[in-house]
């Protein structure tokens, strides 16, 4: 998901997205540990998506405190 799309989401939607990405990352990390994961690049993609969501959440908190 692109960051421009994430900026359109509300705070609750961002929290839900963060939770779902974290759960998916955990499942994939577990599969990687027992060597069932074929495409390890997915781990990097999900980790970056989690960082994007957290960045947008931080931006919204800062914007709310400034106004």
Rosetta blueprint (number, residue, H / E / L):
1 X L
2 X L
3 X H
4 X H
5 X H
6 X H
7 X H
8 X L
9 X L
10 X L
11 X H
12 X H
13 X H
14 X H
15 X H
16 X H
17 X H
18 X H
19 X H
20 X H
21 X H
22 X H
23 X H
24 X H
25 X H
26 X H
27 X H
28 X H
29 X H
30 X H
31 X H
32 X H
33 X H
34 X L
35 X L
36 X L
37 X L
38 X L
39 X L
40 X L
41 X H
42 X H
43 X H
44 X H
45 X H
46 X H
47 X H
48 X H
49 X H
50 X H
51 X H
52 X H
53 X H
54 X H
55 X H
56 X H
57 X H
58 X H
59 X H
60 X H
61 X H
62 X H
63 X H
64 X H
65 X H
66 X H
67 X L
